[in-house]
Amino acid sequence: MRGDLSAIRRVLLEKDRFLIACHENPEGDAIGSELALALALRKMGKTATVLNADPVPGNLLFLPGAGTVVFAEDGSKYDVAVVVDCGSPDRTGALVGKELRKCPLLVNIDHHRTNGDRGDLSLVDPEAAATGLLIHRILSAMGCEIGLDVATNIYVAVLTDTGSFHYGSSSPEAFEVAGEMVRRGVDPWAVAEQVYETQSAGRLRLLGRVLDSLEVYADGRVACITTMREDLREFAAGKDALEGFINYPRSIVGVEVAVSLREEEGGVFRVSFRSKGRVDVSAVAARFGGGGHRNAAGCTVPGTLADVKKRVLGELAAVMS
């Protein structure tokens, strides 16, 4: 673990106005972490605004506090910017990052190994299964009472970033904190139903389209799926609808790494990697300016689909050889 928990605790107790953000295209750990922190600070009588570049995914809208997320705010009104589950203000989105930099103090809370400790204060623990666990450590150190609203967000943060406790990162701490949140009133079935079993017919049809793009490389060791912008338009779906699709190619027998390519505006592709463990995909993402974990990472690569696919698969082949 890197950073100073006690210094962050002191800042959160002493300051009054906080602007909280996470990375673009947020998932359960990012959303759960920032909402848990914001709700806890508000209970202490402080101002805590969650500013994101992208909307809360549909399957996470049930989370307490999700309706308070904003997409435009003046950062100069705040004492402290807090970035969670993200290595740099740059990865929060250009407009959000601009507002974060207006704050006098930047606090960085993350569990990605590729985090560069950017911030005036940081707490980075690559061994933590989720950033939500770091939020729990901080709130515990502050002596905060964790009610059901905060507990639900922490539970979802841990649940989703451990792959429902499927991943090797599912540490004793992850199970202990999840158990504590259940004791505080979280209903595991109700949460699982919202997170994993709430979807539209359009999303299922989109899944069929994306799986139809499946390609297998490297003698069956790499599987790749692609989503074009036109696919999302045709099925009236947002980017959040793609959450979890990469697990299908990853589940193929013999596949060691799954790759998902998603076309974005401006002639770039968002590339996501999932590894079964032997291959460190964060090393591949880092070659394109991205980052993440050994088993899950991502980056953004400019170019046509053919060019991006050639470059990404070439770098992946070099790491796997």
C-alpha positions in Angstrom: 0.0 0.0 0.0 1.2 3.5 -0.9 0.1 6.8 0.6 -1.1 8.2 3.8 -4.4 7.1 5.2 -4.1 9.3 8.3 -3.5 12.4 6.2 -6.5 11.7 4.1 -8.6 11.1 7.2 -7.5 14.4 8.6 -8.4 16.3 5.4 -11.9 14.7 5.1 -12.6 15.6 8.8 -11.3 19.1 8.6 -12.5 20.4 5.2 -16.1 21.1 4.3 -16.6 21.1 0.5 -15.6 18.1 -1.7 -15.9 17.4 -5.4 -15.7 13.7 -6.1 -15.1 12.0 -9.4 -14.2 8.7 -11.0 -13.0 7.5 -14.4 -15.0 7.7 -17.6 -17.4 4.9 -18.4 -17.8 4.0 -14.8 -18.7 0.6 -13.4 -19.7 -0.8 -10.0 -16.5 -0.1 -8.1 -16.1 3.4 -9.4 -19.8 4.4 -8.8 -20.1 2.6 -5.5 -16.9 4.1 -4.1 -17.7 7.7 -5.0 -21.3 7.5 -3.8 -20.3 5.7 -0.5 -17.8 8.5 0.2 -20.2 11.3 -0.8 -23.1 9.9 1.3 -20.9 9.5 4.4 -19.5 13.1 4.1 -23.0 14.5 3.7 -24.1 12.7 6.9 -21.3 14.7 8.6 -22.9 17.9 7.4 -20.4 18.5 4.6 -21.0 19.4 0.9 -20.0 16.5 -1.3 -20.8 16.6 -5.0 -20.2 13.7 -7.4 -19.2 15.0 -10.8 -18.9 12.4 -13.6 -18.3 12.5 -17.4 -20.7 9.7 -18.1 -24.1 8.7 -16.7 -24.6 6.0 -14.0 -25.1 2.7 -15.8 -28.7 1.6 -15.9 -28.2 -1.5 -13.7 -26.7 0.8 -11.0 -29.3 3.5 -10.9 -30.8 1.7 -7.8 -27.8 2.7 -5.7 -28.5 5.2 -3.0 -27.3 8.6 -4.2 -27.2 7.7 -7.9 -29.7 10.4 -8.6 -27.4 13.1 -7.2 -24.6 12.6 -9.7 -24.0 15.8 -11.8 -22.3 16.3 -15.2 -21.3 20.0 -14.9 -20.0 21.9 -11.9 -17.6 24.7 -11.0 -14.6 23.2 -9.2 -13.5 26.5 -7.8 -16.3 26.3 -5.2 -14.7 23.3 -3.5 -11.9 22.8 -1.0 -10.9 19.3 -2.1 -11.1 17.2 -5.2 -11.3 13.4 -4.6 -10.6 11.0 -7.5 -11.5 7.4 -6.9 -10.7 4.3 -8.9 -8.7 6.3 -11.4 -5.0 7.0 -11.8 -5.3 10.6 -12.9 -7.7 13.5 -13.4 -7.0 13.1 -17.1 -8.9 9.8 -17.1 -12.0 11.4 -15.5 -12.8 13.1 -18.8 -11.5 16.4 -20.2 -14.3 18.6 -18.7 -14.4 16.9 -15.3 -10.6 17.0 -15.1 -10.6 20.7 -15.8 -12.9 21.3 -12.8 -11.0 19.0 -10.5 -7.8 21.0 -11.1 -9.5 24.1 -9.8 -9.6 22.7 -6.3 -6.7 23.6 -4.0 -6.1 20.0 -3.0 -6.4 16.7 -4.9 -6.8 13.3 -3.1 -6.2 10.1 -5.1 -7.8 6.9 -3.9 -7.3 3.8 -6.1 -6.3 0.2 -6.3 -4.8 0.0 -9.8 -1.2 -1.1 -10.0 -0.6 1.4 -12.8 -1.7 4.4 -10.7 1.0 7.0 -10.7 0.1 8.4 -7.3 -0.9 11.7 -8.9 -2.4 14.0 -6.3 -1.4 16.0 -3.3 -2.4 13.1 -1.1 -2.9 9.5 -2.2 -3.9 6.1 -1.0 -3.1 3.4 -3.5 -3.2 -0.3 -2.7 -2.9 -2.7 -5.7 -3.5 -5.6 -3.4 -7.0 -4.3 -2.5 -9.7 -6.2 -4.4 -11.7 -3.0 -5.0 -11.4 0.7 -4.4 -14.5 0.3 -2.3 -12.4 -1.5 0.3 -10.2 1.6 0.5 -13.3 3.8 1.1 -14.3 1.4 3.8 -10.9 1.7 5.4 -11.1 5.5 5.3 -14.6 5.7 6.7 -13.7 3.2 9.5 -10.6 5.3 10.4 -12.9 8.4 10.5 -15.2 6.6 12.9 -18.2 7.1 10.4 -21.3 5.2 11.1 -22.0 3.1 8.0 -25.7 3.0 7.3 -27.6 0.9 4.8 -27.1 3.5 2.0 -23.4 3.6 2.3 -23.2 -0.1 2.9 -25.1 -0.9 -0.3 -22.6 1.1 -2.3 -19.6 -0.5 -0.7 -21.1 -3.9 -1.2 -21.7 -3.3 -4.9 -18.2 -1.9 -5.3 -16.7 -5.1 -3.9 -19.2 -7.5 -5.5 -18.6 -6.2 -9.0 -14.8 -5.7 -9.0 -14.3 -9.3 -7.7 -16.6 -10.6 -10.4 -19.1 -11.7 -7.8 -16.1 -13.2 -5.9 -15.0 -15.3 -8.9 -11.7 -13.5 -9.4 -8.4 -14.3 -7.8 -8.5 -10.9 -6.2 -11.3 -12.0 -3.9 -9.3 -11.6 -0.7 -10.3 -12.3 2.9 -10.8 -8.5 3.3 -13.3 -8.5 0.4 -15.3 -11.3 2.0 -15.1 -9.7 5.5 -16.3 -6.3 4.3 -19.0 -7.8 2.2 -20.2 -9.8 5.2 -20.1 -6.6 7.3 -22.3 -4.8 4.8 -24.8 -7.7 4.8 -24.9 -7.5 8.6 -25.7 -3.8 8.2 -28.8 -4.7 6.1 -27.7 -5.3 2.5 -29.8 -7.9 0.8 -27.4 -9.9 -1.5 -30.2 -11.3 -3.6 -31.9 -7.9 -4.1 -28.6 -6.4 -5.1 -27.6 -9.2 -7.4 -31.0 -9.0 -9.2 -30.5 -5.3 -9.8 -26.8 -5.6 -10.9 -27.0 -8.8 -13.0 -30.6 -9.5 -13.9 -32.0 -6.2 -14.9 -31.7 -5.6 -18.7 -33.8 -4.7 -21.7 -34.6 -6.9 -24.7 -32.6 -4.5 -26.8 -29.5 -5.3 -24.7 -29.9 -9.0 -25.4 -30.3 -8.3 -29.1 -27.1 -6.1 -29.0 -25.3 -9.0 -27.3 -26.2 -11.2 -30.3 -24.8 -8.6 -32.7 -21.6 -8.3 -30.7 -21.1 -12.0 -30.3 -21.5 -12.4 -34.1 -18.3 -10.4 -34.4 -16.3 -13.0 -32.4 -12.9 -13.8 -33.8 -10.3 -16.2 -32.4 -6.6 -15.8 -32.8 -3.3 -17.2 -31.6 -4.3 -20.9 -31.9 -7.4 -20.3 -29.8 -5.7 -18.4 -27.0 -7.1 -15.0 -27.8 -10.8 -14.1 -28.5 -11.9 -10.7 -29.7 -15.3 -9.0 -30.0 -16.1 -5.6 -31.6 -18.9 -3.1 -31.1 -19.3 -0.3 -33.6 -21.1 3.0 -33.0 -23.8 1.9 -35.5 -24.5 -1.1 -33.4 -25.3 1.0 -30.3 -27.5 3.3 -32.4 -29.4 0.5 -34.0 -30.3 -1.0 -30.6 -30.8 2.4 -28.9 -28.2 1.4 -26.3 -25.6 3.3 -24.3 -22.0 2.2 -23.7 -23.1 0.9 -20.3 -25.1 -1.8 -22.1 -21.9 -3.5 -23.0 -20.9 -4.2 -19.4 -20.0 -7.9 -19.0 -20.0 -8.8 -22.7 -16.3 -9.4 -22.6 -16.8 -12.3 -20.2 -18.4 -14.4 -23.0 -15.2 -14.7 -25.2 -13.2 -15.0 -22.0 -15.2 -18.1 -21.1 -14.2 -20.0 -24.2 -12.2 -23.2 -23.6 -8.6 -22.5 -24.3 -8.8 -18.7 -24.4 -6.3 -17.0 -22.2 -7.2 -13.4 -23.1 -10.4 -11.7 -24.2 -10.3 -8.4 -26.1 -13.2 -6.1 -26.6 -13.0 -3.2 -29.2 -15.6 -0.4 -29.0 -15.7 2.3 -31.6 -15.9 5.9 -30.1 -16.2 9.3 -31.7 -13.1 10.9 -33.1 -11.6 7.9 -34.9 -10.6 6.0 -31.7 -11.4 2.6 -30.2 -11.7 1.8 -26.5 -9.9 -1.5 -25.9 -10.6 -3.7 -22.9 -8.7 -6.8 -21.9 -9.6 -9.7 -19.6 -7.0 -12.4 -18.8 -7.5 -15.7 -17.0 -4.4 -15.1 -15.1 -1.2 -16.1 -16.9 -1.0 -13.0 -19.1 -0.5 -9.6 -17.6 -2.8 -7.5 -19.7 -2.0 -4.3 -17.9 1.4 -4.5 -19.6 -0.3 -4.4 -23.0 -2.6 -1.6 -22.0 0.3 0.4 -20.7 1.9 0.3 -24.2 -1.0 2.4 -25.4 -1.1 4.8 -22.5 -3.7 2.8 -20.6 -3.6 0.8 -17.4 -5.4 -1.5 -15.0 -4.8 -4.8 -13.3 -3.0 -8.0 -14.3 -6.3 -9.6 -15.3 -8.3 -6.6 -16.4 -7.1 -3.5 -18.2 -8.0 -1.0 -20.9 -6.7 1.7 -23.2 -7.8 4.0 -26.0 -6.2 3.6 -29.4 -6.7 5.8 -32.5 -7.1 4.4 -36.0 -9.4 2.3 -38.1 -10.7 -1.0 -36.9 -8.3 -3.0 -39.0 -5.3 -0.9 -37.8 -6.3 -0.9 -34.2 -6.9 -4.6 -34.2 -3.6 -5.3 -35.9 -1.6 -3.1 -33.4 -3.4 -4.4 -30.3 -3.2 -8.1 -31.2 0.4 -7.6 -32.2 1.4 -6.2 -28.8 -0.7 -8.9 -27.1 1.2 -11.6 -29.1 4.5 -10.1 -28.0 3.5 -10.3 -24.3 2.1 -13.8 -24.7 5.1 -15.2 -26.5 
